[in-house]
Amino acid sequence: MSEATLLLDRAHLDQVMRNLTDEILALPWAQSGGDFPWFIGIRRGGVAVAHELARLVGVTLGTAPQVGALDISMYRDDMWLKGPRIAEGQTELPGDLTGRRVMLVDDVLYTGRTVRAALNAVVDFGRPQSVGLAVLLDRGGRELPIAPDATGYRLDVPPDCKVQVRCDSAGRLHSVVQVHNE
């Protein structure tokens, strides 16, 4: 059995979410007026982060951005290694992405492969005006040239460990743990 080490508790996650919200609100396109980008959470972990970010942005701006969820199961580049997977969940978008500004949201950025799959999936739902990337945690270790536009917190985690963002029974972010791979 793997042992989990607590990296961030709920109080620290609240601060990380405030940092991420501030970074997003400081982006040039966030201050340019007009329609605020839709937050599209990458299933699974990015969806909870996207909803919480939208709530925090809504508190600041008086109106929350639209939120969607993107299932990337069929776009992964490791399907040939692990075989077909059951879809992690349905893609649920607020509408056609054509001409929209989109902020992809994920919980943990590591190799960049999940984001690459998400970018491929997004274009199946329209041609966005622009796509940004917001991540709760950046643990480094990139294998692809992917960089977030906004980051809540940077972690230093050994490559032989996983980082898990955990939610409570209501789907609210609860904690971040490090788990040793076995």
N, C-alpha and C positions, 0 to 999 in steps of 0.2 A: 504494500500500500504506500502511496506517495504522501509525503508530508508537505503541508502548505505553510508558507511563511507569510504573515501579514505584511504587506508593503504600505497600504493606505487604508485607513478606516474611513467611516462615513464623514467625519469632520474634515479630514484631509481631502476627501473627494469633493466636498462642497467647495473648498478653496480652489482645487484644480478646475472645477467646473466654472467658477467665477473667472479664473485666469483665462480659460479657453473662450468664454463669452467675451471678455474684454479684448482678446486678440482678434476675434471675428469682427467685433464692432469697430475695431481700428483699421480693418482692411479698407483700401481705397474704394472698392466697389460697394462696400457696406455703407459708406458715407455719401455715395453719389446720388442718393435720393432714388425715387422710382420704386419699383418692386424689389423687395428683399428676396434674396435667393431662397429657393426651396431647400430644406434640409432633407437629404435622402440618406437614411441610415442603412449601412450594409449589414444584412442579416448575419448573424444574430446580434452580437454585442453592440453594433453601431446604432441599432434602432432605439434602444433605451437612452443612449447618449444623445441622439438626435432629438428625442422628445424632451429630454431635460434641457438641452440647449435652447430649443424653441421656447420653452416656458421662461427661461432666464432672459432671453432676448426680448420676449414679449413684455416682461416686467420693465425693462429699460425703455423700449420703444413705444409701448402702449398697444402693440399688436404683435402677435406671434407669427413667425413664418409658417408656411405650409410644411407638413412633414410627411414623408413617405418611407417605404421600406423596399429594399432591393435584394432579391435572392440571386446569388451569383453561382449557385451550385453547378450549373451547366457550363459555366465559363472558366472554371478552374483549369489550370494547366497541369494538374497532377491527377486528373481522372484516369489516365492510362496507368498510373502507378497503383492506385487504390481501387480502381473499378468504379462503376457508376455509383452515385450516392443518391440517397433519398433527398429530395429538395428540403432545404432547411426551413422554408416557409414561402408563402406567396409574395410576389412582388406587388406592392400596393403603392401606387403613385397618385398624387393629387390631380394629375392630368397629363396631357401630352407635354413632353419636355422641349419640343421645338421652340426655339427662341427664348427659352427661360434661362435664368442664371440658376445654377445648381451647386449646392455644397454637399459633396459626399461626406458622410460622417462615419467614423469607425472608432472602436474602442482602443485597439492596440495596433500600432504600425510596426511591422518587423521587416520582412523581406521585401515588401512592396507587391508581392504577387496577388494578394487579395484586392488591392486597389487596381492593379492592372485588369483583373477579371471584372471588377465593377465598372471600369471605364468601357470595356467591351460590351457589358450588359446595357449600360446607359444608352448607347447609340441605337439599340434595338427599340427604344421607346421615344425616339425623336432626336433632333439635332440641337442640343442646347447652345445658347449664346456663349456660355462659358461654364467651366466646371472647376470648382475649388475643392480642397481637401482639408477637413478638420479632424484631428485625432485627439482623443483623450490622453493617450500615452504613446510616446515614441521610445521604443527600446533599442533603436539602432539596428545594425545588422542587415542593411539593405542589400539585396541582390539585383535590384532593378533601379534605374534612376528616377525614383519617386520621392518627392519631398512635400510635406504638408504646408499649407498656407497658414494654418493655425494649430498650435500644439498646447495642450493643457499642462503636460508634465513630461520630462525626459527621465527615463529610467536607465540604470546600468545593471543589466541582468545577464548572467552567463548564458552562452548559447545552448547549453544543455538543460535549460529551464524554460518552462512555459509561464506566461503571465495570464492570469484569469481575472476578468472584471466580473464580479458577482453582483446579482440583483436580489432584492428581497422578494417576498411573495407577491407584492403589488407591482413588481417590475421596475422598482426604483433602484438606482445604483446604490450599492451597499458597501463593497470593499474591493480591494485589489490584493491578490495573493500571488506568490511565486511558488510554482510547483516544480520539483526536480523530475525530469524525464527519466523513465525507467527503461 
